Amino acid sequence: MGTRLMMFISAVVLASWVLSAYGAHYHAHVDRKQWEVARNDEINGVARRNKRATDDEDSSTVSPVGDASDLPTCLLCVCLIGSVYCEEVDPDMTSVPALPKETNYLYARYNKIKKITAKDFGDIVTLKRIDFTGNLISEIEDGAFAKLTMLEELSLAENALVKLPMLPGKLSSFNANHNRLKTKGVKANAFKKLNKLINLYLAHNELEAVPAIPESVRTLHLQNNNISTVTVDTFCKSNNTYYIRPNMNEIRMDGNPIVLAQYPNSFTCLPSLPIGRYQ
């Protein structure tokens, strides 16, 4: 009798465990299905709204989902606490997405953003890092970054810029490699007042001259531009033969038409010679 009772109890316990495990799996499955249904409902809702709007305009072409700007940012991108990741978004992202408040980091690389407006970051003053690498940006409105007083790192690399806007004063790293920048598109004081700037990347552009570089800069990349000459005042000071720039550890000027050996007095204040052509 005791043996039968123990077997019965064991069977009940095993059955309860199986049912519990199945229930957890079922609920997890249902939760995921509910999320997928909600996401699809959101996308289909946008599609229906687009269709109605298009029908009202008597247009014959209807977009099934619409532009990325029609969808909530955190449906298209990965939103974590303080960070938004919008990389290679599908459908195409052609403008800066609306950001959650208190966003610190925005990564919007390899999309089709064409323009940055003065309204794009109007209420998001907490941004510390922005990366727009690999877009189609050809225009940035004046004042687009004016309110970003906490911004420390900005990358506009691999775009189509011909001129630079005013930059935030707290920047420590700025990357505009692989654009179409010419000297006339970079204001004389574009970097001069950025006294916290450490890394400045302007390689693979069309610059004809070295811009004014702040004392704080340690790494300067100017390779593959159209720079053909420098002066004593480019890096040093003609009125002070004792002046030195101990912070400037790396200058790249290779791939420019300039022959650096023709300007020996232009580098006397530097701890090391620039990388480039000397003969």
Secondary structure, 3 states (H helix, E strand, C coil): CHHHHHHHHHHHHHHHHHHHHHHHHHHHHHHHHHHHHHHHHHHHHHHHHHHHHHHHCCCCCCCCCCCHHHCCHHHHCEEECCEEECCCCCCCCCCCCCCCCCCCEEECCCCCCCEECCCCCCCCCCCCEEECCCCCCCEECCCCCCCCCCCCEEECCCCCCCCCCCCCCCCCEEECCCCCCCHHHCCCCCCCCCCCCCEEECCCCCCCCCCCCCCCCCEEECCCCCCCCCCHHHHCCCCCCCCCCCCCCEEECCCCCCCHHHCHHHCCCCCCCCECCCC
